[in-house]
Amino acid sequence: MAKATSGPPRLHKDGVDTDELVLDGKGRARMRKPSPKAWTREKEKKFLSVLGDTCNVKLAAVEAGVSPQHAYARRKSHAAFRAGWVDAIGVAYNRLELILLDRALNGTERIITRRDGSEERMVDYSNQVALTLLKMHRDTAIEADTDVLPEDLSELRASIEAKLGRLRRQEEARKAGDADPT
């Protein structure tokens, strides 16, 4: 027979019930306050969100209030968490690739301050980023048809610019706290 818990449930300062169902050492379900080191849904959600934004496990762990070692252990032992991890890294990687492509195509603005105090703005194009992107996509480019018509180039450029525009809007929406930019 299940034993009733004594007293009212423990509440967080925001009025949220902090007790949760856990298994004790003998495999019996009990309502207990989770230990500070335990993974909660909130910690998992925060970790995966930060991982998807930054592609940085250490930063995601710090933001979620867990250690990177515990995050790696959880990834190893929990299939759903591992799947969320893979998705988060995929999102972050795609975002990073688009940002680098944008920088390679459009450059990065730099402000140069002269000795007399005047400033000049210059656009800096990173050869390293461009070379890395070329290496990454060399095989695909070789497979592509070398006879590209000017109309195809215009369509391709328009497609890339549209994708970069969507990326900019998503990034602006993310910074503004918007969940679904369109």
For each residue, the residues with C-beta under 8 A, 3 or more apart:
1:
2:
3:
4:
5: 9 19 31
6:
7:
8: 11
9: 5 17 18 19 31
10: 17 18 19 33
11: 8 15 16 17 18
12: 15 16 17 18
13:
14:
15: 11 12
16: 11 12
17: 9 10 11 12
18: 9 10 11 12 33 34
19: 5 9 10 31 32 33
20: 31 32 33 34 40
21: 29 30 31
22: 29 30 31 32 34 38
23: 27 28 29 30
24: 27 28 29 30
25:
26:
27: 23 24
28: 23 24
29: 21 22 23 24
30: 21 22 23 24
31: 5 9 19 20 21 22
32: 19 20 22
33: 10 18 19 20
34: 18 20 22 38 40
35: 38
36: 65
37: 66 70
38: 22 34 35
39: 43 44 66 70 74
40: 20 34 43 44
41: 44 45
42: 45 46
43: 39 40 46 47 64 65 66
44: 39 40 41 47 48 64 74 81 84
45: 41 42 48 49
46: 42 43 49 50 60 63 64 65
47: 43 44 50 51 60 61 63 64 66 71
48: 44 45 51 52 60 81 84 85 87 88
49: 45 46 52 53 88
50: 46 47 53 54 56 59 60 63 64
51: 47 48 54 55 56 57 60 85 88 89 92
52: 48 49 55 87 88 89 91 92
53: 49 50 92 174
54: 50 51 59 60 92
55: 51 52 89 92 93 96
56: 50 51 59 60
57: 51 60 61 68 71 72
58: 61 62 68
59: 50 54 56 62 63
60: 46 47 48 50 51 54 56 57 63 64 71
61: 47 57 58 64 66 67 68 70 71
62: 58 59 65
63: 46 47 50 59 60
64: 43 44 46 47 50 60 61 71
65: 36 43 46 62
66: 37 39 43 47 61 70 71
67: 61 70 71
68: 57 58 61 71 72
69: 72 73
70: 37 39 61 66 67 73 74
71: 47 57 60 61 64 66 67 68 74 75
72: 57 68 69 75 76
73: 69 70 76 77
74: 39 44 70 71 77 78 81
75: 71 72 78 81 82 85
76: 72 73 82
77: 73 74
78: 74 75 81 82
79: 82 83
80: 83 84
81: 44 48 74 75 78 84 85
82: 75 76 78 79 85 86
83: 79 80 86 87
84: 44 48 80 81 87 88
85: 48 51 75 81 82 88 89
86: 82 83 89 90
87: 48 52 83 84 90 91
88: 48 49 51 52 84 85 91 92
89: 51 52 55 85 86 92 93
90: 86 87 93 94
91: 52 87 88 94 95
92: 51 52 53 54 55 88 89 95 96
93: 55 89 90 96 97
94: 90 91 97 98
95: 91 92 98 99 167
96: 55 92 93 99 100
97: 93 94 100 101
98: 94 95 101 102 163 164 167
99: 95 96 102 103 167
100: 96 97 103 104 129 132 133
101: 97 98 104 105 133 160 164
102: 98 99 105 106 164 167 168
103: 99 100 106 107 108 126 129
104: 100 101 125 126 129 130 133
105: 101 102 160 164
106: 102 103 123 164
107: 103 123 124 125 126
108: 103 123 124 125 126
109: 121 122 123 124
110: 121 122 123 124
111: 119 120 121 122
112: 119 120 121 122
113: 117 118 119
114: 117 118 119 120
115:
116:
117: 113 114
118: 113 114
119: 111 112 113 114
120: 111 112 114
121: 109 110 111 112
122: 109 110 111 112
123: 106 107 108 109 110
124: 107 108 109 110
125: 104 107 108 130
126: 103 104 107 108 129 130
127: 130 131
128: 131 132
129: 100 103 104 126 132 133
130: 104 125 126 127 133 134
131: 127 128 134 135
132: 100 128 129 135 136
133: 100 101 104 129 130 136 137
134: 130 131 137 138
135: 131 132 138
136: 132 133
137: 133 134 140 141
138: 134 135 141 142
139: 142 143
140: 137 143 144
141: 137 138 144
142: 138 139
143: 139 140
144: 140 141 148
145: 148
146:
147:
148: 144 145 152 153
149: 152 153
150: 153 154
151: 154 155
152: 148 149 155 156
153: 148 149 150 156 157
154: 150 151 157 158
155: 151 152 158 159
156: 152 153 159 160
157: 153 154 160 161
158: 154 155 161 162
159: 155 156 162 163
160: 101 105 156 157 163 164
161: 157 158 164 165
162: 158 159 165 166
163: 98 159 160 166 167
164: 98 101 102 105 106 160 161 167 168
165: 161 162 168 169
166: 162 163 169 170
167: 95 98 99 102 163 164 170 171
168: 102 164 165 171 172
169: 165 166 172 173 181 182
170: 166 167 173 174 181
171: 167 168 174 175
172: 168 169 175 176 181
173: 169 170 176 178 179 180 181
174: 53 170 171 177 178 181
175: 171 172
176: 172 173
177: 174
178: 173 174 181
179: 173
180: 173
181: 169 170 172 173 174 178
182: 169
